[in-house]
Amino acid sequence: MEEAINYAKLRNVDVHLALNTLIKNSEFNEALELVKKAYELGVSAIIVQDYGLCSYLLKYLPDLPIHASTQMSIHNLEGAKEVESLGFKRAVLARELSINEIEFIKNNTSIELETFIHGALCISYSGQCLMSSMIGGRSGNRGKCAQICRLPYELIDNTKNKSIDKGYLLSPKDLCGLDYIPDLINIGVASLKIEGRLKSPEYVATVTRIYRKYIDLALSTNEYVVEEKDKKDLMQAFNRGGFSEGHLNIKPNTNLICKEKPNNMGIYIGNVAGFNANKGHITINLNDRIAINDTIYLENETTKYRVSELMINNKNIEYAVAGQLVKIGRMKGNIKPGDKIFKLESKTLSHIAKESYSTENKKTLLTAHITIKRRSPISLEITTQNSLHTKTILDVYPTDAINNPITKERISIQLSKTGNTPFEFSKIDIDLEDGLYVNISDLNELRRKAIDEITSLIITSNKRQLTKRVPSLELKEYYKSSNNKKISLLLNILDINTNYGELENVDNIYLPLKYFALPEYANIIKNISSSFNTYIYMPSIIKANYRNLYTNNIDSALENYNIKGFVLSNIGHIDMLNKYKNTYEFIGNYTLNVFNNASIKAYEALGLHTITLSPELNRFDIQEITSTINTPTELIVYGKTPVMTTGYCLLGSSNKCYPRCKSLCKNNSTYYLKDRLGLQFRILPDPIQTVTTIFNSKITSIESKDLNVDSVRIDILDENILEINNIIRTIKSGKRLDGKDYTNGNFTREV
């Protein structure tokens, strides 16, 4: 880490440490030690998701810039305002925002904004995906995502027992935002983020080169025109069936997903015109350039081929271009005429990329003043752009010249030979007395010594000293009885024909906010709220366009029903619901991703009364937290866990609803995604905002009798009253439901 920070700082480049995973109590102090070390070494900023860690850093290291990771699901003005008020310097916004939404946030906050501009897209809102965690025990919130979204699925209308769609239905194309750079700069976005997880150095070099070019173009007075060659180079570097604008356009994006292939597709270069299996020759009429050592593959083959033989009219050539009929030799496999051929890797592009990072090309500009006078040692003063200054004196005295006195021109030439260092002199002032001679080797030594000294000064000036103690997270034992837990019930789907008055042993009921906007549910909500402690269950995503609709519904609900409080599902809800916090009870939802005691105390300080623990915690983590915290905690012990919250509708194949497809949400059908193992994941579309919830294929059921939580939560999707009451009785008896349809999730494993 020290080497990386020093390397970047010498080139006047910021370094942001991505510490944006959720942290357990047992890891917390180690994470603090890492941050303290990064702080001392001069890291520019820390990118954080875990709010417990955030709260520590904001309190004890106030001069260290903290960036809210995209994993915090900041997708609206309220989220940005909340993290700004807490002291964050920058918010990395959710990928799902359009240009207009980004501009709205920028115009109404002062916090720096960072947006994604190129690379892989998640189909789920970051921080709201538990699919890899719940299915395979590899948590995206812990940096271990197994990319289960890149697997094939089939979309099923379960009511009609009909297949609607199939393929890689959750695999987005990569984002390419070249066309949006001028708009994002004009809006005032501080930083553009390129997604580069698990990518090669050649990919990084190619993509950053091209985006640097167009950022500079947008900042100039020249016309902004994107060259097709640059788009093609980006495609060659990596693409999944072409590129997408992601969510940047305000219009519906029906081109977000590539159903045919989930990984790099390369560039289409033509179809097999003929195949001589005996000789291993493929004939192809080229659609694009190809060269020796390029990598290709055929659409029906899993094998990749390195082009080692390329011919025109049986004559070997180094390369060929579009329109030429060529033979590619040494090929074998299940190859048929008509098969599409793709170029996965271009030797030429890879060579350009490698050349770009094999030599020093990021230079920090310096100004120099060299003094060469009689009876004085030669000296060189250097000043950086940041006004750092050194004066280097070499114990060498100039002599009177016999024939060829040293000239200013020669001095300038020698000093300018900074070679493969990260420095370049933008200006050299020379104070030279006439008729003097200095050895060239002495000038070189003076330059080398001066550069060493300015290097040390830059590194030292970027380091910090801890001026106050950053206390460790200390856990204090609290005695709690594991008996008499309260029962909370979340009704994901409110059935207008069900008599919820028949529910037994329920203390709290959570009703999704959307039902308060529908007049047909008024009576049933009134009956529930008069019989149980009723809370408004806030959705984790509230898009800017629907904020007024939701807030108006809240005011109306509080006026018309007996509401005890709210379940807050996003950090932005603290700002949105601020005026209610002294009157109504706030419960933190599991979507806040609480993993440690520090997060619980930090959210309690923001006004939350009860905290729902993350479903990614195991038995030992839960016991450690609940026995060392006096804040009320709740644990979900039954229900189909939402494994994805997406800004995309699988029914309409779009990121925004449009009239033609809304009927699909209203035809009383139930929809599922079926995976390659036959497991079915229930999907629940929300046509108001185009937010789709995908639920786990199995029902999580946890035995909770020995857990020291204050309340347990039961999440209901399709269960009827008899089933719900049976679930409650089982849970109150200290048992769990068992069988092939049930899972204990992450309760007995480490994620």
ZAZA-601315 format. One line per 10 residues: number of its first residue (from 1); their letters; for each residue z, y negated, x negated of C-alpha. Coordinates in steps of 0.001 Angstrom, whole numbers, plus 500000, padded with zeros to 6 digits. Each point is the difference from the previous one (the first is absolute). Last residue first. Example, Ala and Ser with C-alpha at 12.3 -4.5 7.8 and 13.67 -1.06 7.14 Angstrom:
# residues 2
2> sa> 507140,501060,486330; 500660,503440,501370
END
This chain:
# residues 751
751> vertfngnty> 504166,515273,519659; 502893,502420,499545; 500526,502818,502463; 502448,501215,502649; 499818,497203,502566; 496421,499035,499147; 498596,501176,503309; 502367,502419,501739; 497019,501537,501728; 499357,501274,503510
741> dkgdlrkgsk> 497080,501547,501878; 500418,503414,498367; 503610,500326,501149; 503322,498164,499949; 501784,497302,501934; 503035,498692,498181; 503736,500528,500404; 503068,497793,500053; 500858,500596,503659; 499033,496374,500673
731> itriinniel> 496540,500739,498617; 499444,503017,502235; 501275,498135,503063; 497695,497045,499238; 496972,502266,499578; 500788,501715,503325; 500263,496608,501700; 496615,499008,498567; 498366,503247,501100; 501254,499608,503562
721> inedlidirv> 498913,496344,500046; 496452,500714,498789; 498791,500024,496375; 496726,498190,499163; 501038,497590,497230; 503759,499769,499630; 501762,498922,496817; 503673,501008,499884; 502329,497848,497941; 503379,500835,498580
711> sdvnldksei> 502912,497586,499803; 502840,499128,497654; 498712,502100,497108; 502493,502147,498102; 497866,503157,500025; 501757,503322,500557; 498820,500473,503615; 496450,498780,499323; 497714,503023,500025; 496525,498532,499713
701> stiksnfitt> 496899,500504,502169; 496656,498496,499027; 497293,501003,502420; 496793,501279,498453; 496493,498535,499950; 501306,496634,498813; 499064,496971,502045; 497088,497586,499489; 500505,496488,501348; 496930,497874,500606
691> vtqipdplir> 499989,496206,499952; 497053,498330,501686; 502136,497052,501159; 500087,500438,503778; 498093,503289,499923; 502992,501875,498570; 498838,503516,499144; 502440,502936,499846; 498851,502870,497813; 501562,503451,500065
681> fqlglrdkly> 499538,502012,496826; 498781,503565,500498; 500282,502741,497394; 496932,502265,499787; 500226,500494,496246; 496971,497754,499355; 501644,497188,501949; 499837,499272,503728; 500384,496352,501005; 501251,499724,503537
671> ytsnnkclsk> 499290,498046,503167; 501643,500020,503409; 497885,499025,502969; 501258,497745,502774; 496635,498168,500190; 501423,496649,498889; 499614,500118,496218; 496406,501232,500256; 499263,497131,502393; 500560,497569,497144
661> crpycknssg> 496873,501304,498233; 497279,497842,501500; 502107,496839,500180; 500671,499629,496247; 503100,500895,498074; 500222,499062,496342; 500139,502115,496852; 497239,502237,501283; 499143,503633,500609; 500563,499499,503754
651> llcygttmvp> 502193,503059,500429; 501329,500019,496454; 501298,496460,500401; 500918,498245,496753; 502853,497736,498990; 501999,503106,499179; 503601,501075,500353; 500306,503431,498440; 502543,502827,499886; 501773,499171,503248
641> tkgyviletp> 502710,502694,500058; 499908,502409,502927; 503564,500070,501207; 503587,500963,499312; 502759,499043,497561; 499141,496336,499366; 503002,498605,498154; 502135,496965,500803; 502350,498040,497789; 502893,497625,500708
631> tnitstieqi> 500930,497967,496888; 503076,501446,498283; 498083,501442,497054; 500968,502693,497485; 500211,503123,502189; 496793,499132,501858; 497968,499440,496854; 501098,503125,498121; 499638,502179,503072; 496497,498720,500673
621> dfrnlepslt> 498896,500540,496397; 501450,503532,500033; 498269,500954,503261; 496596,498658,498943; 498555,496534,500402; 496382,499597,501087; 500993,499420,503635; 501260,496571,498868; 503379,498983,501359; 500337,497970,503184
611> ithlglaeya> 502239,497004,499307; 502450,498481,502472; 501184,496388,500357; 497103,498135,498415; 500735,496309,499421; 498328,499191,496684; 503174,500940,498086; 499822,503425,501650; 496475,500335,498611; 501310,499411,496481
601> kisannfvnl> 502952,502351,500496; 497729,502800,501192; 497480,499393,497246; 502728,500153,497342; 501311,503235,501481; 496740,501828,499401; 496740,501305,501487; 499245,497697,502930; 496291,500169,500807; 499870,497061,502430
591> tyngifeytn> 497950,502394,502147; 503237,501900,500756; 500927,497193,502417; 502711,497411,499380; 502141,499389,503068; 500693,496407,501061; 502552,499288,502734; 499387,496995,502208; 501645,496599,500300; 500359,498739,496429
581> kyknlmdihg> 496666,501490,498918; 497934,498707,502906; 498591,496837,498368; 498984,501983,496906; 497751,502403,501888; 496727,499161,498215; 501672,499324,496654; 501872,503312,499964; 496949,501672,501556; 498032,499249,496835
571> inslvfgkin> 501980,502666,498134; 498370,502575,502252; 501284,502538,502543; 502883,498138,501628; 501667,501884,502868; 501223,497319,502368; 503057,499253,502101; 502137,500712,503056; 497432,499152,502673; 500969,499774,503671
561> ynelasdinn> 496623,499094,501438; 498184,496992,501461; 500841,497150,497632; 500050,502051,496816; 496719,501620,500999; 498323,496659,500731; 500999,498558,496648; 498779,503149,498256; 496715,500057,501928; 499288,496432,498903
551> tylnrynaki> 500663,501059,496406; 497542,502883,500309; 497130,498049,501489; 500623,497134,497592; 499777,502349,497004; 496849,501742,501167; 497406,498231,497864; 502298,500143,496966; 500223,503777,500001; 503294,501647,500805
541> ispmyiytnf> 500402,503253,498056; 503278,501932,499750; 500300,499890,503786; 503338,498644,501295; 502182,502304,502070; 501775,497839,502584; 503479,501439,500430; 501741,501335,503081; 503653,501018,500233; 499655,502288,502984
531> sssinkiina> 500180,499931,503817; 498899,496455,500944; 497402,499938,497238; 498475,503275,501172; 499716,498916,503644; 498509,496612,499079; 497532,501657,497639; 498899,502369,502786; 499591,497117,502402; 497944,497824,497632
521> yeplafyklp> 497659,502733,498737; 497066,499047,502233; 500253,496398,498759; 498863,500932,496461; 501130,497572,497274; 503457,501574,499671; 498281,503314,499280; 498533,498642,496743; 503455,499407,498526; 500707,503704,499581
511> lyindvnele> 503213,501058,501792; 503044,501183,498013; 502776,501637,501996; 503625,500063,498875; 503019,502091,500997; 498413,503137,501457; 502258,502854,501113; 497785,501096,502905; 496649,498680,501222; 499506,500286,503737
501> gyntnidlin> 499717,496213,500375; 496756,500318,498077; 498226,500905,503231; 496464,500653,498769; 496895,498813,501863; 499361,496886,497873; 500074,502030,496824; 500948,497843,497004; 498395,501309,496822; 501782,499457,496697
491> lllsikknns> 503334,500313,501812; 502538,499626,497202; 503409,501470,500852; 503240,499156,498245; 502976,502365,500128; 503356,498864,498621; 501806,502233,497537; 503375,501229,501135; 500860,502025,496907; 498969,499463,496366
481> skyyeklels> 503187,498067,499336; 499706,497380,497350; 502073,499355,496901; 498426,497469,497719; 499343,500704,496317; 498839,497078,497865; 496650,500080,498261; 499313,497484,497253; 496538,498584,499429; 500140,498526,496523
471> pvrktlqrkn> 500677,496324,499447; 497377,497738,498411; 502060,497952,497564; 498907,496455,499364; 497945,498233,497370; 497595,502845,499273; 497827,498691,497195; 496262,499644,500431; 496931,500846,497944; 496796,498010,500353
461> stiilstied> 500845,497644,497154; 500585,502942,497657; 496570,501517,500633; 498255,496642,499626; 501997,499189,496845; 499278,503360,498396; 496268,499569,500593; 500142,496407,498736; 501562,501296,496773; 497518,502839,499537
451> iakrrlenld> 497142,497568,500658; 501370,497646,497348; 500334,502837,497471; 496457,501174,500595; 498559,496466,499783; 501913,499218,496812; 498885,503311,498473; 496382,499264,500846; 500294,496527,498484; 501552,501557,496881
441> sinvylgdel> 497164,502537,499753; 497507,497148,500173; 501602,498536,496895; 500677,496270,500269; 498248,497192,498081; 500506,496275,500316; 497632,497081,499372; 500739,497956,503105; 503248,500253,501939; 499844,502134,503118
431> didiksfefp> 501716,499513,503392; 498038,502382,502202; 500311,500052,503796; 498864,503296,501582; 499329,500216,503739; 499411,502911,502388; 501385,502509,497520; 499884,503548,501359; 502783,502517,500404; 500449,503559,501290
421> tngtkslqis> 499246,501418,496549; 496879,502051,499295; 498443,497383,497776; 501902,496724,499583; 497355,498821,497541; 500151,496372,501154; 502305,499050,497118; 497368,501040,497464; 497160,498084,501659; 502121,496872,500442
411> irektipnni> 500982,500021,496336; 496354,500401,498996; 498951,497038,502157; 502850,497860,498752; 498772,500550,496476; 501632,501583,496953; 498953,498386,496735; 497172,501668,498079; 499809,499148,496265; 503378,499454,498288
401> adtpyvdlit> 502145,499532,503122; 503499,498659,499554; 502516,502570,501078; 501518,500733,503412; 503600,501228,500079; 501053,503385,501397; 503435,500866,501373; 498546,500270,503511; 501498,497815,502693; 499707,500967,503670
391> kthlsnqtti> 500858,497494,502702; 500435,501371,503503; 499672,498474,503456; 500202,501200,503588; 498393,497427,502288; 498923,502457,502711; 496367,499684,498918; 501176,501083,496550; 500584,497822,496933; 499439,501062,496380
381> elsipsrrki> 500931,498135,496812; 498564,501202,496708; 501318,499129,496553; 498749,499883,496401; 502764,499300,497478; 500117,496376,498855; 499238,498460,496548; 496539,498989,501124; 499200,500370,503672; 498735,502697,502370
371> tihatlltkk> 501345,499669,503583; 498798,502182,502843; 500371,499026,503658; 499171,502670,502548; 499490,500262,503754; 500310,503373,501702; 498176,501727,502860; 501155,503445,501107; 497088,502428,499861; 499180,502916,502265
361> netsysekai> 497018,501665,498342; 501549,502345,497465; 497830,503064,499488; 500127,503494,501519; 500577,498605,503480; 496561,498616,500784; 498176,502617,497929; 501513,502720,502162; 498730,498304,503160; 496489,499445,498647
351> hsltkselkf> 499865,503639,498866; 501201,501207,503400; 497287,497947,501699; 497312,501466,497746; 501229,503588,500336; 499978,499640,503779; 502392,502232,501871; 499831,501651,503401; 496226,499912,500474; 499218,501619,503338
341> ikdgpkingk> 497415,502587,501006; 499136,500829,503619; 498783,503518,500714; 496449,500041,501426; 498821,502979,497960; 502903,502400,499469; 502598,500462,497265; 502730,502622,500238; 500671,500108,496265; 498233,499202,496779
331> mrgikvlqga> 498714,497013,498039; 498995,499953,496320; 497252,497422,500504; 499422,496884,502056; 496330,499432,500768; 498639,496586,500811; 497746,498190,502473; 500385,496259,499430; 500569,497496,502806; 503411,498811,498831
321> vayeinknni> 500492,500180,496238; 500055,502640,497268; 502130,500524,496901; 500081,501652,496572; 496725,501909,500347; 498836,503561,499309; 496357,500698,500820; 499299,502657,502649; 497944,497503,502035; 503134,497823,500208
311> mlesvryktt> 503140,501668,498707; 503790,499713,499909; 502260,502545,498325; 503748,499571,499456; 501026,498442,503320; 503708,500829,500339; 500414,502034,503168; 502819,499989,502562; 500707,503212,501888; 501188,499889,503624
301> enelyitdni> 496465,500471,501323; 498590,499261,503445; 499433,496264,499407; 498670,500406,496466; 501823,498516,497014; 499169,497677,497121; 501561,498780,496752; 497907,497831,497662; 499754,501398,496463; 496214,499459,499784
291> airdnlniti> 498915,497282,502399; 499361,499334,503692; 498789,496867,501823; 499728,499971,503775; 497959,501481,502875; 498439,502544,497700; 497450,502515,501186; 501772,503206,499019; 499007,503347,498486; 502847,502293,499041
281> hgknanfgav> 499483,502401,497110; 502203,503007,499223; 497102,501917,498461; 500401,503066,502198; 501442,498031,502932; 497012,497664,500205; 501143,497465,502550; 497797,497532,501882; 500109,496607,501667; 503801,499753,499756
271> ngiyigmnnp> 500912,496742,501665; 500592,496561,498500; 502330,497801,497897; 502938,499475,502384; 502775,498179,498151; 503488,501412,499441; 501832,501768,502817; 503545,499743,498693; 502466,501680,502332; 500601,500581,503710
261> kekcilntnp> 496545,501181,501109; 498135,500047,503330; 502349,498103,502330; 499843,496744,498047; 502222,497615,501945; 499984,496196,500347; 496500,499555,501403; 500983,499159,503586; 501626,496780,498804; 500681,497754,502984
251> kinlhgesfg> 499318,496309,499221; 502625,497817,498285; 498748,501195,496622; 502625,500721,497343; 501064,503343,501499; 498213,502271,497544; 496714,498400,499035; 498799,503522,499261; 498219,501645,497113; 497679,502973,499672
241> grnfaqmldk> 500652,503660,500691; 503246,499993,498055; 499246,497835,497013; 500788,499933,496295; 498561,498418,496827; 496443,500514,501251; 500713,498034,503154; 501491,497189,497919; 496898,500020,497796; 497818,499889,503137
231> kdkeevvyen> 501871,496958,501282; 499481,498359,496615; 496294,500793,500059; 499699,498546,503493; 501028,496580,498703; 502590,498078,502015; 499025,496374,500613; 502486,497117,499906; 498049,496854,499128; 501353,498278,496910
221> tslaldiykr> 502833,497455,500065; 502425,502416,498340; 503113,501657,501437; 497892,502446,502021; 498052,500905,496855; 503228,500611,498050; 501273,502277,502765; 496574,501644,499990; 499990,500865,496303; 503644,501091,500008
211> yirtvtavye> 499146,502353,502867; 497179,501577,498002; 501972,500482,496813; 503038,501249,501932; 497929,502695,501684; 498236,501226,496885; 503037,500034,497702; 502264,501672,502536; 497419,502685,500776; 499404,500641,496294
201> psklrgeikl> 503755,500268,499413; 500056,502791,502609; 501611,499775,503436; 503185,501765,501103; 501078,497017,502132; 497729,496988,499415; 500265,497778,503057; 498737,496541,499041; 502288,497175,501101; 498900,496393,500419
191> savginildp> 502613,497367,499188; 501150,496578,501142; 498267,499812,503390; 499338,496322,500684; 497707,500173,503020; 497171,498692,497829; 500511,502861,497529; 499980,502571,502818; 496831,498487,501455; 498214,499920,496626
181> iydlgcldkp> 500961,503657,499278; 498906,501381,503375; 496524,501260,499056; 501397,502001,497080; 502473,501815,502273; 499070,503639,499421; 502494,502381,501602; 499667,503734,499477; 498956,502103,502960; 502853,501156,502152
171> sllygkdisk> 501049,503679,500273; 501864,500747,503246; 497128,501669,501861; 498777,502128,497118; 497892,502067,502381; 500161,500644,503728; 499557,498200,503303; 500604,500435,503734; 500907,503678,500254; 500883,500954,503563
161> nktndileyp> 502977,501748,501584; 499743,497528,502905; 503664,499075,499860; 500121,500584,496255; 497236,497554,499135; 499732,501135,496373; 499079,498086,496835; 499276,502415,497159; 501349,499435,496523; 498810,500281,496390
151> lrciqackgr> 502249,498985,497077; 500074,496563,498299; 502893,498805,502200; 502143,502639,498288; 499906,497711,496988; 502772,501828,498077; 502082,496805,499820; 502570,500114,497174; 500965,496358,499529; 503382,500324,501726
141> ngsrggimss> 498925,498331,503237; 496903,502207,499887; 502384,502941,500082; 499060,503486,498912; 501953,502523,502078; 496809,501634,501219; 499760,499405,503733; 502756,497453,500591; 499450,498073,496774; 496205,500028,499961
131> mlcqgsysic> 499981,498779,503606; 502820,497477,499732; 497855,496860,500104; 501525,496696,501120; 500586,498473,496560; 496329,499191,499691; 498349,499679,503407; 498105,503212,500458; 496319,500672,499242; 500675,499182,496354
121> laghiftele> 497163,498190,498255; 498646,500767,496540; 498396,497223,498006; 499316,496284,500182; 501433,496687,501246; 503613,500626,500952; 501957,496844,500748; 502707,498050,498187; 501736,497066,501631; 502330,497453,498399
111> istnnkifei> 502737,498777,502347; 499627,496507,501437; 499542,501049,503608; 498087,498850,503079; 496493,499418,498658; 500132,503147,497871; 501009,502182,502950; 497190,498641,502171; 497501,500395,497131; 500923,503656,499550
101> enisleralv> 499593,500571,503734; 496590,498315,500006; 498788,502017,496996; 501014,503209,501761; 503165,501942,499275; 500184,503809,499785; 500545,500167,496246; 503614,498907,500463; 500940,496912,498030; 501442,499904,496492
91> arkfglseve> 502639,497324,500478; 500918,497683,497152; 502988,498007,498734; 502664,501853,501971; 503089,497893,500681; 501362,501302,503298; 498332,497170,501922; 496627,501043,498591; 500653,503620,500952; 500666,498893,503578
81> kagelnhism> 497096,497572,500227; 497520,502643,498822; 501269,502532,502541; 499914,497419,502785; 496464,498920,499110; 498565,503489,500356; 499185,503181,498097; 502815,500535,497547; 500219,503792,499942; 502698,500141,497280
71> qtsahipldp> 497778,502480,498124; 497626,497060,499358; 502628,499116,497426; 502108,496868,500305; 499766,498254,496639; 503137,498934,498134; 499844,497269,497339; 502957,500286,497584; 501925,496706,499946; 502443,501186,502682
61> lykllysclg> 501086,503071,498010; 503348,500827,501653; 499384,499147,503634; 496249,500484,500371; 500177,503112,497819; 502780,501599,502005; 498409,499205,503359; 496648,501406,498880; 501637,503248,498853; 501510,500474,503448
51> ydqviiasvg> 496722,498936,501590; 498081,502823,498351; 496383,498834,499856; 499836,498115,496697; 497406,498443,497691; 501802,498515,496985; 498651,496878,498308; 498906,498513,496673; 501697,502549,497723; 501678,498252,497084
41> leyakkvlel> 501578,502817,497992; 503442,498995,501286; 498880,500297,503621; 498324,503363,499347; 503274,501263,498503; 502001,498673,502938; 497506,501577,502420; 500294,503409,498329; 503787,499774,499974; 499973,499130,503696
31> aenfesnkil> 497809,503032,500726; 502497,502183,498130; 502738,498502,502150; 498151,500932,503180; 498979,503546,499181; 502972,501886,501482; 500079,497620,502963; 496374,500845,500727; 497121,497614,499318; 496903,499393,502094
21> tnlalhvdvn> 496946,499221,497901; 498591,496602,499115; 500983,499592,496370; 496561,498660,499138; 500695,497901,496900; 497804,496903,500026; 498611,498880,496643; 498380,496581,499664; 497195,499335,497501; 500043,497334,497290
11> rlkayniaee> 498394,502384,497504; 503158,500289,497921; 501845,500508,503289; 497896,503049,500825; 500613,501915,496764; 503676,499017,499989; 500492,501324,503536; 498141,503255,499266; 501872,500638,496757; 503338,499318,501661
1> m> 499156,502369,502843
END
